[in-house]
Amino acid sequence: MPTAIIIDDSPIMRSQIRRVLAAAGFTVAAEAGTADELLALYEHHRPDLVSLDIVMPGRDGSVAAAELLAAHPTAIVVMCTSMTTREKILACQRAGVASYLLKPFEPDHAAAIYRNAVERPRQAKR
């Protein structure tokens, strides 16, 4: 069963993402309300997937994604956000983010994005 970490400042959104990930067959290894915790949580749990909000208090999700992917280039990050700028999306793309999920989302659509993000690297290795 693949594992995931959820980083989002909204407890309600973390709960919703947790339910979507569980329905998609993931085990949620950890959650946090700030991107400041991302690197330590990733290194401790080594999840298959990170669901990361962009706009949060403290460290911006796009900056955290770039830092994570610089340290761990094989990490799979899906940005889950309700609003952002073109510059932030481009920064995430340059960093190597796997995909985006726009809030609000349909649970089935979100589950497909998370599953596809994890499956793509596995298919590429075949």
N, C-alpha and C positions, 0 to 999 in steps of 0.2 A: 504494500500500500504506500503510495507516495506521501511525503510529508510537506507541510507548508508553514510559513510564518506570515502573520498578518500585522501590518503596521498601518494604523489609521487613528487619527485623533478622536474619532467619534465611536463611543462604545456601542451605539446602535448599529453603525455600519460594520464594526468588527463582528458583531453578532450575526448580522445578515451574511457577511462574507464567510464566516465560520460554517453557517448552515449550507451555503452553496458549495463550499469546498467538501464538506462531509458528503453531500449528495453526489458530488463528482468523484468520490472515492479517495479523498485525501484525509490524512490525519493532521490536525493542526497541532504543531509542536510548541508554538509560542505565539504570543500577541504582545503588542506594545502600542502605546498612544503617541509616541514620538519617534522620529527617525534617528534620534540620537542613540537609540538602543539597537539599531539594525545590525551593525557589524558584529557586536558582541553576541547577539542572539544567533546570527548566521553561523559564526564560528563555533558556537557551542552545539547547535543542533544540526548543522549541515543539511538544511531542507532541500527538497527537490524543487521548491517554488517559493518565491516571495511575492506577496500581494502588498503593494506599497502605494499609499496615498501621496499625491504631489504636494498639495497645499496643507501645511500643518504648522503649528507653532514651533519655534525653534528651528532646527535644521530642516531645510526644504527637501522634499522627497526626491526631486531630480538630482540634487547635490548628493544625497545619500546613495542613490542608485549608482551614480558615477563612481563614488568612492568604493562601494561594494564590488562593482564590476571590475574596477582597476585592481583590487586585491584578489578577487575570485572571478576570473573571466568566464568560467563555466556556470556561474550562478544564473538562474532563470528568474527574471523579474517581470512581473506584470504590474504596470502602473494603473491604479484604480482611482479615478478622480472625477470630480464634478465640473471643475473649471480649471483652465490653465491657459497659458499664452503659447503662441507659436514658438517662441524662443525656448520655453521649457520643454515642449515636445521635441524640438530639434536637439536639445541638449540630451534628452533621454535616448533618442535614436542614436546619437553619436556615442553615447556610453555603452550601447548594446542591449537596451531593454527589449525583451521578447515581444511584448504586446501591450495594448491599452484596453481598459475597460472603463467606459463612461458611465457615471452615476446620473440618474438612477438607472438600474439595469434590470433586465428580465433574468430570473435565476437560471433558466435553461441556457440562455445566451452566455451568461457569465461562466457557467460550468464548462461550456464548450471552449471558451477562450482559455481557461485555466488548463483543461486537459490537453488542448492543442499545443499550448506553450511548452508543456513537459514532453509531449510525444515528438515534436519536431526534432529536437536534438537526438533522440533515440533512433528515429528513422534515418537521420543523416549518417549515423555510425554504421548502419547496415551495409 
